[in-house]
Amino acid sequence: MLRIAYCEDESAQAQQVKSFWKEWSKAREINCQVEIFQNAESFLFAQEPLRRLPYDMLLLDIRMKEMDGFELAKNIRTFDSELKIVFLTSDPGYVFEGYEVAAWRYLLKPVTKQKLFELGDALAAEQGRRKPSVLLEQSGEQVRVDLDEVLSVEVCGHYTTICLTDGEKLEIKQSFAAVLGRLNEAAGAGQMGRIGSGREAAQIEHIGSSVNAALEPLPIASAPRFIRCHRSAAVNLEKIVRIGKQSCQLEGKVELPVSRGMYRELNQAFIRENLRHE
């Protein structure tokens, strides 16, 4: 789903653009959520506790009362350098000022359906190239976590700890099962692509070597990216270096115990993960 924020003090213009987004969403069969803010102050107030904004794009009117669009964009860039900002203006002369805040695009007012459809298509294409991530709450803040940066997920008291490749640990006040489900849900689109070519699927299903003989002929997409290694921990399959019957080693020489009951499933998933890269 695409999440779009739209900061606009002209109500009629805001509703018109929102209706265009609904038409684009239906035509492209892509879920799209649009939140409208009447001024810069209300937008900032709604995002106050966040370090990174939970939107894929911000449509921002340049001329607004009180704080204008450029001021808001500068404020945003002090804590979020990745949000795609699209300025809406009736004056093409503002284009050069956008470089200071790394504006992604400009739309001239009045916004037409064609121009908005083109913008939506460009955004969808960008999202298709972006690495999968998930939005999680930590200490009242929404944090976007790139799945490629996750090493493991572990139970820690009443919290679930996500261990990242740079050594940082995120404490999430959700159950272990819930966090694991969110991570695998976010990885879901990529998992379907893991079936790969017919040659790759055949290599897994038609087993030849002694190593492959231990595998069951299951579709490669059936294995989640984040899989339990014991009752209170799960690992990112793509970060496993080696697996033993009692422990597994992840990138960075991180070791986690492997329970007897979960070794076989983890080992099979690990082999499949490596076969698809051959």
Secondary structure, DSSP 8 states (H G I E B T S, - for coil): -EEEEEE-S-HHHHHHHHHHHHHHHHHHT--EEEEEESSHHHHHHHHTT-SS-S-SEEEEES--SSS-HHHHHHHHHTT-SS-EEEEEES-GGGGGGGGGGT--EEEESS--HHHHHHHHHHHHHHHHHS--EEEEEETTEEEEEEGGGEEEEEEETTEEEEEETTS-EEEESS-HHHHHHHHHHHTHHHHHHTT--HHHHHHHHS--STTGGGS----GGGS-SEEEEETTEEEEGGGEEEE-SSEEEEGGGEEEE--HHHHHHHHHHHHHHHHTT-
